[in-house]
Amino acid sequence: MHPVAKSLSAVALLASSALLLPGWAGALDTFLVGPRAMGMGGATIASATDTTAQYYNPAAFGFFACRTASGGRIACDNNDMGRKTWGVDLNASGGYRLHNEFGVFLDDLVDIDYEDLSRRGVRSESDLRELIDLVKNLDGLDDPGNAITADVNAGLGIRVKNFGVGVRGFFQATGQVVELDRENLGIAAGDLDAQIAAVAVAGNDGAVLLLTPDQQEQLRAAGLSQGSIQKIDFLAREQGVSPAQVEGITDLLATVTAQSGGVGLGGTLDDNTTTVVLRGFAVAEIPVTYGYALNDHWSVGGNLKLMRGRVYATEILVFDADSEDVLRDADKHYRETTTFGIDLGVMGRYRMVNFGVVGRNLNTPKFDGPTRTTELPGGPRTTRFPDVKIKPQFAAGVAFIPFETLTLEVDCDLTANETTLPGYKTRNLSAGLEWDAFRFLALRAGARKNLAESDIGVVYTAGLGLNLWAARLDVAGAFAAKREEFDGKNTPTEARLAAQFSVDF
């Protein structure tokens, strides 16, 4: 595997293996906490019935153990929350997103025989195809919208009547190319135009249909003949290069051509400064929860949270022989801050209908960013990564509960929430249902859509819960309908899993 693919594959593996990194947890994005919520597409703000209400709506605690004066069930308690006196829940969830075409570009790079192309230059049609693939995929990875994001969360919650306490951890990380060195690639030794001119291309139609006149002139000025430009245009069309990609590819090819003069392109790979940044944010929370029922219909609740957060940042030189060592030590590069957070929620319940509104991190907790020094061929570079501020997050939901064993809910984020991928936000619209069939098997299904971005598409969810008297086991999964190539497989652009064990009285 050539150095580009090897290093970028390692970045992707590290981001998608975040669960294995000790002490990492996160809270920029909104998360799917627990399998009940995941199975219902994340729609539980108005119907949370266990300790995950600490995250989704702490006002639910006001209705736990809430009965009539004679100890009976309140008429509007349509999902019988009043029967819940105490409980313990242990859950974990994790997943990833492939943004735009990150996986496609990475997979294509892995397939290129980079060492051979660097050593021999362009000697055949397959070499020319690989050169076009190389510049196409390097330019694609240079697009700030192409990245991989992984997140995990886990928690232990205990509730006793209207009180709750927990330990919850959240983590999110993103791997992204932030600098592409177009000059020091060490490829195409010798006269590139002469090499391309000597290559016979099967099926060549003799037309230039993809490159604009200005782009053709740019390549001619760099030293390519019209015949070579035509061959590049033909193979680029055959290899699925889109008009949107042509400008970046033209710039790279012009650089390759202008600097190929018998000594290779610009400089060696040792001089290359192509850089990947791995950004991560982690927070461990200890929420103390209290809910208060104003009357039979309305409840308020809140969390006071001790928060210990880490802002991670690592710069990796893709072509550096030590890049894998840097990746292995990425979890050691962080700055840690201790602070607190405040959440508040409101829940209303009427005959067959519940309402919920929650505001998280209302005090905008702030966590200090680290300073990192990266050794470059020309000397060290020091980067001060920005502080992380968790801005307040607001969401609302409405649940239809016609009888105790059936719940249908729709939730929507009222704010667009930031993530560890700069410029990328989430604002989810979620819908789901739960049917507690025969009292021992809960079946769940749902869907969610990010209204703030369009790269992932609709994410479908499903789950089930097995009730063994006081103990309960729940599992759930989520996957996007949209797919792309990643690691040689046709992979959903988003996928998640969750599990929980509960003792419930």
N, C-alpha and C positions, 0 to 999 in steps of 0.2 A: 504494500500500500504506500503511495507517495506521501510526502510530508504534509501537504495540505489536508488530504482526506484523513490521515492518521490523527492529526491534531484536532481537527473539527469533529471527527467521530468521538474522540475522547471528551470533548466539551459536551456534545450531545448526551453521551453516556453519563457523565457526571451530573448534568442537570436532571436527567430522567431517573437517576438513582439517588435522589435527595434523601430518601428514607434511610439510607445507610450512613448518612453523615451525622455523627453524634452531636446532640445539643442544638440542632437546627430546628427551627419552628417558624410563621409569618403572618402579616395582617395588613397588607395594602389592599389587595383584592377582596371581594366577598367570596366566602368559601362554602362548599357543601359539607356541613358538619353532621356526621352520622348517617347511617344507611336509610333511615326512614325519610329524611329530607331528600337524600340523593335519589331514592326510588321514586319520589313524587316530584322530581324536577327541581327541587329546592324550594317548593311552595309549602311552607309550614309556619309562616309568621302568625297566622290566625288560628292554628290548630296544634301547636307544639304540645306534647303531652309527657315529656320526660326531661332529663337534665339538659338536653340540647337547647331547651328554652332559654338557658343562660345566654346563648348566642342569638337565637332567632327572635325571642321576645320574652324578656324576664317578667313581664306582666302576667304570664301564665301561672307563675308561682302564687299569685293572689287567689287563684281558684282551686289550687290543690288543697285537699282536706276541707273544702268548703261545703258544709251541709246545712240543712234547715235546723231550726231550734230543737226539733225532736229527733235529729240525727238522720233524716231522710234525704232523698235526692232532690236538689233544686230543679224546678220544672224546666228552666232554660239551659240546664247543664246537659246539652245534647250529646256530648261525648264522654259524660260521666267523669270529669276531671276530679270531682269531689271525693271519689273513692280512693284516690291516690294519697297515701299518708307519708310514705317514705320510699326511697329507692336509690340504687347505685347503678351507674352506667359507665362502661368502658368502651370507647370507640376509636377507630382510626380510619382515615380516608387518604387517598392519593391519586394523582393523575397528571396529565401533561396536555399541552397544546402545541401543535405545529403551525406556526404563523406563516401565512402565504405559501411560498414554495420552498421553504427551508429544506425539507426532506428530499425534494426532487433534485435540487442543486447539489446537495451533499452526496446523494447516491451516485449522480453522474460523475462527480469528481473521483469517487472511490474507484470507478471503472477505468479511469484513464491511466495508461502506463506512463506516468510522469517522468520517471527516470530515463526511459528509452527516448521519449520526446526531447528531453533536455540534452541527451548525449548525441543523438543522431540528427536532430532537426526533422524537417519534413521531407520524407523520401518516398512516400506512397499516399494513396487516397486515404487509407486508414489513419495515417499520421496527420493529414490535413483535417480530417474529421475530428481527431482528438484535440488539435490546436483550437478549432472552433468551439468544441465542447468546453475546453479549459477556460477560454476567455468569456464564454457565455455564463458559465457557472460561477466563476470568480466574481464577475460583475453582478450576478444575481444575488450572491451572498453579501455583496457590499450594500445592497438595498437595506435601509434600516428597518423595513417592515418584515424582513425574513429573519426568523429566530425560532428558538425552542424555549418553552417555559414549562417548568415542572413545579408542582406544589404538593405539600402533604399537611395534614393536621391530625392531631390525636388529643384525646382528653379523658379525664376521669372526673365524674360529677357525682355529688351526693346531695340529695334533697331530703329535708324533714319538714313536712307541712309547707309553710310559706317561706322557708329559708333554704338556701343552697350554697354550696361551696365547691370549688373545682380546681383542677390544674389542667390548663389547655395550652397546646403549642401549635403554632402555625408557621409554615415556611413556604417561600416562593423564590425561585431562581430562574434567571434567563441567560442563555448563551447567545451572543450576537457578535458578528464581525463589525468593528467600528472604524477600522482603517485598512484600506487596500493599497499596498505598495505595487504600483503598476510598472515600475522600472526594473527592480532587481529580482527578476524571475529566472534568470539563467537558462533561458530556452532559445531555440531557433538559432543555433550557431551557424554562421555563414550567411550568405545572401538569401534572405527569405523569398524574395521575388523570384530568383532563379530556381529555387527549390520548388516553389508552387508551379512555375511554368513547366517544369519537367514532369509533373505529376499528371497522369491520364485519369480523368474522372468519368466513370461509366454513367451514361444517360444524360450527360451534360446538354442542356437545352440552349446554351448560348445567349441567354437573356439575363438582364439585371432588373429584377422586379422588387427586391426588398430594400436595397440600399438607395437612399435618395441621391440626387445629383451632388448636393453639398457633401454628403458622406463619401461618395466616390472620389470627389476632388480631394478630400482630406487624406484618403488612402493613397491617391496618386502622388500627393505632395510628400508623403512619408516614404515613397519609393516603390509602390506596387504598380505593375502594369495593368492595363484594362483587362487583359486576359486573366490575370490572377484574381482581380476583383470579381470578375464574372464567376469564376470557379468557387470563390468564397460565398458569393451570393447564392449560387445554386445549392451548395451543400448546407448552408445556413437554413434555406427554405426546407430542405429535406429533413433537417434535424429539429424542426419545430421552433426555430427562432422567431419570436413575435416582433412586430414593428416597434413595440414599446421597449424591447431589449436591444434594438439595433444601435442606438446611439452609444451606449456604454461599451458594446462590443467593438464598435468602430474605433472608439478612443483607445481601447486596449490594443487592437490590431495595429493601429497607427504607431503606437509606442513600440510594439514588438518589431515592426518593420523598420522604423527609423533608427533603432539602436542595434539591429542585427548587421554586424559588419565583420564577421569572422571571429569575434571574441565572445559571442553570446549576448544575450539581452541585458544591457545596463551593467549588471554586476551579478555576483553569485547569490545563492540562496542565503548564505551566511550574512549578507548585507540587507536582507529583506525585512521590512518592518510591518508586514501585514499582522494586524492585531485583533484578537478576540477578547472581549470583556465578558467575564462571568459576574453578573450582579445577583446578589441574594439579600433577602430581608427575612429575619427570624424574630419571633417574639414568643416568650413564655408568659402566660398570664395566670394569676390566681384570682378568679372572680369570687366575690362574696355577694350573694344575691338575696333580695327580699322583695316579695310581692304583697300588695295590699288590695283587697277587694273593697271598692267603695260601696258597692251594693251587689245584688245578685247579677247585675248585667255588665258592670264595668270594673276593671282592675288596672292598677298601675304597678310598675315594678322597675327595678334597676339593679345594675352591677357597679360595684366599686372594685377596680382591678389593679392589683400590683403587676406591673409590666416590666420585664427585663428583655430588652431587644438588642439584636445584633445586625449591623449593616455590613454585609460582605461585599468585597470587590477585589477581583483579580484580573490583571492584564496578562495575556498570554501571546507571545510571539509565535505564530503558527509554524514558521520554518526553523525555530530554535530547537536544537537537539535536546535541550533540557525542558521542553514544553510539557512533556508528560509528568516530569517531576513537579513542575509548578502546579499542574492540575491536581496531582495527588495531595498537595499541600493547600489547596484552595480554601478548605474549611478552617484554616488557621489564620486567614487574613480578614480580620473584622475589627470593628470598634463596638464596644458594648455600652449600653445606657440603661439605667433604671429609672422608671417614672411610674405614672398611674394613669388609668383611663376610667371614663364614666359612660355607661350605657343607660338608656331609659326606654321603656316601652309602655304601650297602652293596649288593652284588649277589651273588646266588647262582645257579648254573646246574647243572642235572642233566639227565638224559636227557629231552629234549623239554620241559622246564619251566625257566623263569627266574624269579627273585624279585628285587625291588628296593625299597629304602626310601631316601628322601632327606630331608634337613633343610636348609632354606635360611635364610640370614641368622640364624644361631644366636646371634649376639652382639647382636641387636636394634639395628642401626644407626639413628642419630637425625639428623634434618635440621631445621634451624631454620626456623620459619615467618616470613613477611614481615609488615611493618606497612604498611597502606595507608590513605591519607586520601582520602575521597570528598567532593566539594563538593555539599552539599545546599542546597535553597532556603532553609532556616533557618540555614545555616552548615555548616562542615566537620564530618565525622564520621571519627574515626580508629579503625580496626579492627586488632587484633593477631590474625592468623591463627595457629592452633595449630601446634606442631611436628609433624613427621611421624616416627613411629617404625615401622620395618618389623619387625613382630613375626615370630618364627620360624614358618616354614611347613613342614609335614610332609606327605608323600604316600607312598603305597605302590602297588606294582603286581605283577601276575603275568602271565607270558607263556607261551603254549603254542606250541612251535615243533616240529611233528612232523617237518619236514625243512627244509633250508636256505632254500628259496624261499617258505615260508609261515609267517607269524607272526600269532597272535591274542593280544590282550592286553586286560586290564581293569585300570584304575588308579582310585584314589580319594584325594582330598585328605583328610588326617586332621585338618586344622584348617580353621576358617572364616576366610577371608582378607578383610581390609578393602580398600576401594576409595576412589577420590576422591569418590564419592557418599556423604555422611555417613549412617551407619546401614545401608548396603547391603553385603552380604558375599557371597562366592562360596565354595562347597565343591563341587567338580565330581566327578561319577562319570563316567568315560570308558571307552569300549570301541571297539576298532578291529581291523582286519586289514590285512595286506599280502601280496600275492601277486606275487612277482618272476617274472613270466611270461617264459619263453624267455630269461631272463638279461639281456635288454636293456630290458624294459618292466615297471616296477613299478606295480601297481594297488592303490589303497588306498581304504578306506571306514571310516566310524565314526560315533559319536554321543556326545554328552555332555549331562549334565543338572546344573544347579546345584541342589544339595540344600538350600542355605540360603535361596533365594528362589524364587518361583513365577511371576514376571512374564514371563520370556523363554520358558520351555518347553524342549522338546528341540531341540538344535542338531545338525543332520546335517552330516557332512563327507565329502569325497571328494578324491582327488588321484592324481597319476601321476608316475612318474620315468622319464626316458629315459637309458639308460646307453650312452654312446659311448666304450667302452673305458675310458680313465682319467678322462675328463670325464663329468659327470652333471648333468642339468638336472631339477629337481623343481618342481612347482607344486601348489597345493591351494586349496580353497575351503571355506567353512562358511556355513550359513544356518539360521535358526530356522524351524520349521514354522509357528509363530504369526506373524501379520502384522497390521500396522495402517497407517492412512493417514499418510503423511509426504511433504511437498513435492508433494502432489497425486497420489501414487502408492501402490499397495498394496505396502508394503515389509516385509520380514522384520524382526522385532524385534531380531535380531542377524545380522550378516553379516561375513565375513572373507575375506581373500586372503593367500597366502604364495607366495614363490618362493625358489629357492636354486640357486646354481651351485657345483659341487664338483669338485675334483681328488682322486682317491682311489686310494691304492696300499696 
